[in-house]
Amino acid sequence: MPLSRAHLVATAFATAAGASLLAASYSVNVIEDRSETEIRYLLDRNGLTWAEVEADGLRVMMAGVAPTEALRFRALSLAGSIVDAARVVDEMEVAAVAELEAPRFSAEVLRNTAGVSVIGLIPQSTDRAAIMEGFSAMSDLPVTDLLETADYPAPSGWEDAVAYAITAIKDLPRAKVSVDAGRVSITAIADSAADKAEMEAHLFRIAPPALRVSLNITAPRPVITPFTLRFVKDGSGTRFDACSADTDEARGRILDAAFKAGLTGPGRCTVGMGVPSPSWTEAVVNAIDALNTLGDGTVTFSDADVTLAAAEGTDAGLFDRVIGELEATLPDVFVLNAVLPSPSDADSGPSEFIATLSPEGQVQLRGRMPGEAIRDVADSFAKAKFGSDNVYTATRNVADLPMDWSTRVLASIEALGFLNSGAVTVTPERITLSGRSGNAEASETIARLMVEKLGNDAAFDVDIAYVEALDPVAALPTAEECEMKIADIVAGGKINFEPGSATIDAAALTTMDQIADVLRVCGDLKLEVQGHTDSQGREEMNRSLSQARAQSVLNELRARKVLTSNFIAKGYGEANPIADNDTEEGREANRRIEFKLIRPEPSLPEGESALESIAEKSDTVTETE
């Protein structure tokens, strides 16, 4: 049956529609493939290989985990440069951001005559106002706050380090203190070697147990004037009464020459400033060698003036030869005075002046004076130096004493003041001083005084024994000795309390006075005042009572002006009995107060485990920290 015209038209339209649909589908697939390929290529070229691309019709799906928000935005931007940004669907995620690491907290404190400056980064939780108040309280100097803060928790050991830095710099007029968590480094200048040793001991004593302290304290070389050296060879041995050098190398050369001349022992020679000539060492070595050739005698330097005095009886020919050779080798700036004593007249008894100093501080002046005026001067001078009630004068005025007798007497009295006990004898020929001193440099100081007052050709002998027990620094008791002394006091006079209370019994106040006297001598100690009870009553009540009693003892010490900043009061209740609580005698023994040192706890150096090492308390540059 022939097709109608309408049917043919419908068939033609259907065929055209199918062809159009196939063409459209093909076009979409081409667009999808091309968009996906170009975007993936661009992402890979920019290192964004983590991004996944999938075309869905005209849409482009972006997936994957971006390391950062910036890289996610970068991937979207690149995709938007290939296709319309509205067609890009963002299904990407961003990796979780790890918690930011806390910064390194540190601070530096600089103190000098202009004021105090504080700079660094500290935790926001640290009381900044308290730090500034602590530095401001030490003096009237201005305090400059250059601190920054960060909102992170304070690391372990930070607060202890800050508190120690504030305490330490109060006693350091010129210093730099660097503060880190658990560690403090101090650079400072001391006025002398003795001050340096005392400063280091104090800083280590007040440091918290777990804090690492590093010290770099220097002492400037002293100015020596006049620059003095006195070397002696006589029947009692070979020694330096005084020795000065301008460098460590010079000191070594001088001591080497002295050892060759018979010096024994470690040898002492002060390195200082004020040398009169760069040739000082050469001149001293040549003079010591010359004296060694002569045998006995003395050689004295006072700046550029040199006196070599031979012993009585030295061969005149040998003396002339040695002196001639020494004059030829001495540098030009030095002036030599050579002395060969004449034989003494045994029939003429020497006039004498004698001054003695007892260990109790009593001074007696005896012997001869050239007149009443000089006698009064000597008496007044001695009373001014030793105290009016400590001087007894019983001298006799005679004529025909040497012209410089008054000067020699006054210099001898002044020299006696450097001793703890001793005697000085003045004769027309010589001054002889002997005794005991707690100052290791007393001999050198006295020799320098004699040369300065009497001239470098003065004849004198100095025999001073250094006694460590008399040294005000070296004689200080150790912390362990202080702990033992307090224990002995408590054993002899127990600290009792009124029944059931923390009020110290009136009979125990004498014991508190004795303990306070010991603690004032001992200085800064880390001490725990422990309270203990018997086992009667509830455990919590006993602990509370023992804490109150320990605190009461601590308050009594504060009332007696004892420095207690490093003391703590702690009650142990019935936990640590020393006797049987079943008897009255045992319970009485258990009710007690004890004073115990707080000793440093072992801590580990960086990089070591608990099984590898016991930590040091501190490390120092001198590093004792």
Buried (B, 14 or more C-beta within 10 A) or exposed (E): EEEEEEEEEEEEEEEEEEEEEEEEEEEEEEBBEEBBEBBBEBBEEBEBEBBBBBBEEEBBBBBBEBEEEEBBBBBBEBBBEBBEEEBBBBEBEBEEEEEEEEEEBBBBBBBEEEBBBBBBBBBEEBEBEEBBEBBEEBEEBEBBEEBEEEEBEBBEBBBBBBBBBBBBBEBBBEBBBBBBBBBBBBBBBBEEBBBBBBBBBBBBBBBBEBBBBBBBBEBEBBEBBBBBBBBBBEEEEBBBBBBBBBEEEBBBBBBBBBBEBEBEEEBBBBBBEBBBBEBBBBBBBBBBBBBBBBBBBBBBBBBBBBBBBBBEEBEEEEBEBBBEBBBEBBEEEBEBEBBBBEEEEEEEEEBEBBBBBEEEEBBBBBBBBBBEEBBEBBBEBBBEBBEEEBBEBEBEEEEEBBEBBBBBBBBBBBBBBBBBBBBBBBBBEEBBBBBBBBBBBBBBBBBBBBBBBBBBBBBBBBBBBBBEEBBEEBEBBEBEEBBEBBEEBBEEBBBBBEEEEBEBBEEBBEBBEBBBBBBEEBBBBBBBBBBBBBBEEEEEBBBBBBBBBBBBBBBBBBEBEBBBEBBBBBBBBBEEBEBEBEEEEBBEBBBBBBBBEBEBEEBBEEEEEEEEEEBBBBBBBEBBB
